[in-house]
Amino acid sequence: MVTRADRRRARIAHGAELAARGLLDEGRVFRLAGSDDPAMQIVLSHLDASVVVVGARGSFPALRALVRGEADGAAVHLRHRSGTYNTPFARALLRGRGPHVLHLWRREQGLIVAPGNPQAITTPADLHGRRVARREPGAGTRVLLDQLLHEAGAAPGPASADYGSHLEIALAVAADAADAGLGVRAAATDLDLDFVPLVWESYDVILPEIALGAAGPLVAALHEHWVRSAITELGGYDLASAGTIEPVEDPPRSQR
């Protein structure tokens, strides 16, 4: 007779299961659509052609690519109205496909301002009437900025342009084309700008169960010591959950 304890001992560890999937998917390319992030560039530099970036930058374009089958995973950082990051979007868009979340890191987003913060910009409310460098519509950072401005009741001045990356946001501030912009700490540090921390957000890859094996090289890179060290040196990153994978379950009926 096989006992419950025997069944528990016979279960394959998640890491071993992922390795087995990787063997089955050997040679398959993992197509990653996603949001702009300095740490992701470090990870991608460690990978060979087993992971390729597809589509436009930004969380919403990444989700569209995933739903259309143009990508195997979407790197996103989207805060749901419930306050939860990413998981609700994985559940809704990958229903019936075994949605999973591959945790990358938590990162610090804040206001990038000129050295010394001469305009004393310390909260989203201080952006009212200011020149604010903004990401393009559909980018997770643009969504976050719009949420923060709405909550603060602030209306920035007219935007002269949309910017395609955190570095471009920082460059706009450095060139005095903007009074402030929302971005990651690393972008401010790169250009010797000041940084006003606002929120920590979860940056994850959402993917269907069928893509878990192909994601193996990405998961392995997240556990490499030098990759983690290089990301830590950027500042503003928390790697406590990096490389862990969680299935996305439906919430209890009482919470739907």
C-alpha positions in Angstrom: 0.0 0.0 0.0 1.3 3.4 -0.9 0.9 5.9 1.9 0.5 9.6 1.7 4.0 10.0 3.0 5.3 7.8 0.2 3.6 10.0 -2.3 5.1 13.1 -0.8 8.6 11.6 -1.0 8.0 10.5 -4.6 7.1 14.0 -5.7 9.7 15.6 -8.0 11.2 18.8 -6.6 10.2 21.9 -8.6 13.7 22.5 -9.7 14.1 19.0 -11.0 10.8 19.2 -12.8 11.9 22.4 -14.5 15.2 20.7 -15.5 13.3 17.8 -16.9 11.1 20.2 -18.9 14.3 21.9 -20.1 15.7 18.6 -21.5 12.4 18.1 -23.4 12.5 21.6 -24.7 16.3 21.6 -25.5 16.9 23.8 -28.4 13.7 25.7 -28.1 14.1 29.5 -28.0 12.2 31.4 -25.2 10.7 34.5 -26.7 10.6 37.3 -24.1 8.6 40.4 -24.5 8.9 43.0 -21.9 9.5 46.2 -20.0 12.6 48.3 -20.0 14.9 47.5 -17.0 18.7 48.0 -16.4 18.9 44.7 -14.5 17.2 42.8 -17.3 20.0 43.9 -19.6 22.5 42.3 -17.3 20.6 39.0 -17.3 20.2 39.1 -21.1 24.0 39.7 -21.5 24.6 36.4 -19.7 22.3 34.4 -22.0 22.9 33.0 -25.5 20.4 32.7 -28.3 18.2 30.5 -26.0 16.4 33.7 -25.0 15.5 36.4 -27.5 13.7 39.7 -26.9 10.7 40.3 -29.1 8.2 43.1 -29.7 8.1 46.6 -28.3 9.1 47.7 -24.8 6.5 48.2 -22.2 4.3 46.0 -20.0 1.1 46.3 -22.1 2.8 45.6 -25.4 4.4 42.6 -23.8 1.1 41.3 -22.6 -0.4 41.8 -26.1 2.5 39.8 -27.6 2.0 37.0 -25.1 -1.8 36.8 -25.7 -1.3 36.7 -29.5 1.3 33.9 -29.3 4.1 36.2 -30.4 6.0 35.7 -27.1 6.4 32.9 -24.6 6.7 35.2 -21.6 6.0 38.8 -20.7 8.2 40.8 -18.3 5.8 43.2 -16.6 5.4 45.4 -13.5 1.8 46.3 -13.3 -0.1 47.2 -10.2 -3.6 45.9 -10.2 -6.3 48.1 -8.6 -6.3 45.5 -5.7 -2.7 46.6 -5.0 -1.3 43.3 -6.1 1.4 43.3 -8.8 1.3 41.1 -12.0 -0.5 38.0 -10.7 -4.1 39.3 -11.5 -3.1 40.0 -15.1 -1.5 36.5 -15.5 -4.7 34.9 -14.1 -7.0 36.9 -16.4 -5.0 36.7 -19.6 -3.7 33.1 -19.4 -6.8 31.4 -17.9 -7.0 27.8 -19.0 -3.3 27.8 -20.0 -1.7 27.1 -16.6 -0.5 30.7 -15.8 2.7 31.0 -13.8 4.8 33.9 -12.5 8.6 33.8 -12.6 9.8 36.3 -10.0 12.7 38.4 -11.2 13.1 41.1 -8.5 11.5 44.0 -6.6 12.8 47.3 -7.7 12.6 50.9 -6.4 10.9 53.5 -8.5 11.1 57.2 -7.6 11.4 60.7 -8.9 14.5 61.5 -10.8 15.5 65.2 -10.3 18.4 67.5 -10.9 21.4 67.4 -8.5 20.5 69.0 -5.2 16.8 68.9 -6.0 16.7 72.6 -6.6 12.9 72.6 -7.0 12.3 70.6 -3.8 10.3 68.0 -5.5 9.6 65.3 -2.9 6.1 63.8 -3.7 3.9 63.3 -6.7 1.9 66.3 -5.6 4.9 68.5 -6.3 4.7 67.6 -10.0 1.7 69.8 -10.4 2.4 72.2 -13.3 5.9 70.9 -13.7 7.7 69.6 -16.8 7.5 65.9 -16.2 9.4 63.4 -18.5 7.0 60.4 -19.1 7.3 57.0 -20.6 5.3 56.1 -23.6 1.6 55.0 -23.1 1.5 51.3 -22.3 4.7 51.2 -20.3 4.3 50.0 -16.7 6.2 53.1 -15.4 3.7 55.4 -17.3 0.8 53.5 -15.7 2.4 53.9 -12.3 3.0 57.6 -12.9 -0.6 58.2 -13.9 -1.8 56.3 -10.8 0.4 58.4 -8.5 -0.6 61.6 -10.1 -4.3 60.7 -9.9 -4.0 59.8 -6.2 -2.2 63.1 -5.5 -4.6 65.2 -7.6 -1.7 66.6 -9.5 -1.7 67.7 -13.2 1.8 68.2 -14.7 2.4 70.7 -17.5 2.0 69.6 -21.1 4.5 66.9 -22.2 6.8 67.7 -25.0 7.6 64.0 -25.8 7.3 60.5 -24.6 10.5 58.6 -23.7 11.3 55.0 -24.4 13.4 54.0 -21.4 14.4 54.9 -17.8 17.7 56.2 -19.2 16.0 58.5 -21.6 13.9 59.8 -18.7 17.1 60.5 -16.8 18.7 62.1 -19.8 15.8 64.5 -20.2 16.2 65.7 -16.6 20.0 66.0 -17.0 19.5 68.1 -20.1 17.0 70.3 -18.3 14.3 69.2 -20.8 12.2 68.2 -17.7 12.0 69.1 -14.1 11.5 65.5 -13.0 10.6 62.0 -14.2 9.6 58.7 -12.7 12.2 55.9 -13.1 14.5 53.4 -11.3 17.3 54.4 -9.0 19.9 53.0 -11.3 19.0 55.5 -14.1 19.5 58.4 -11.8 22.8 57.1 -10.4 24.2 56.6 -14.0 23.8 60.3 -14.6 24.7 61.6 -11.1 21.1 62.9 -10.6 19.2 62.9 -7.3 16.6 60.3 -6.6 13.5 60.6 -4.4 12.3 57.0 -3.6 8.5 56.4 -3.8 7.6 52.7 -4.2 8.9 49.2 -4.4 7.3 47.2 -7.2 7.4 43.6 -8.3 9.0 42.9 -11.7 8.1 39.4 -13.0 7.7 37.3 -16.1 4.3 35.8 -16.6 4.1 32.8 -18.8 1.9 29.7 -19.5 2.8 26.3 -18.2 3.8 25.1 -21.7 6.7 27.6 -21.7 8.2 26.7 -18.4 10.8 24.4 -19.9 12.0 26.9 -22.5 12.4 29.4 -19.7 15.0 27.2 -18.0 18.1 29.2 -19.2 16.5 32.4 -17.9 15.8 30.9 -14.5 19.4 29.5 -14.4 20.8 32.9 -15.1 18.9 34.5 -12.2 20.8 32.1 -9.9 24.2 32.9 -11.2 26.4 34.7 -8.5 27.9 37.3 -10.8 24.5 38.2 -12.3 23.1 38.7 -8.9 26.1 40.7 -7.8 26.0 43.0 -10.8 22.3 43.7 -10.3 22.8 44.4 -6.6 25.6 46.9 -7.5 23.0 48.9 -9.5 21.2 49.8 -6.3 17.5 49.7 -5.8 16.9 46.0 -6.4 15.8 43.2 -4.1 16.6 39.7 -5.3 15.2 37.7 -2.5 12.7 35.9 -4.7 14.6 36.0 -8.0 14.3 32.8 -10.0 11.4 31.4 -8.1 8.3 30.2 -10.0 4.7 30.2 -8.7 1.6 28.8 -10.3 -1.3 31.3 -10.4 -4.4 29.9 -8.7 -7.9 31.2 -9.0 -8.9 33.1 -5.9 -11.6 31.7 -3.6 -15.2 32.5 -4.8 -15.6 34.9 -1.9 -12.8 37.1 -3.3 -13.9 37.1 -6.9 
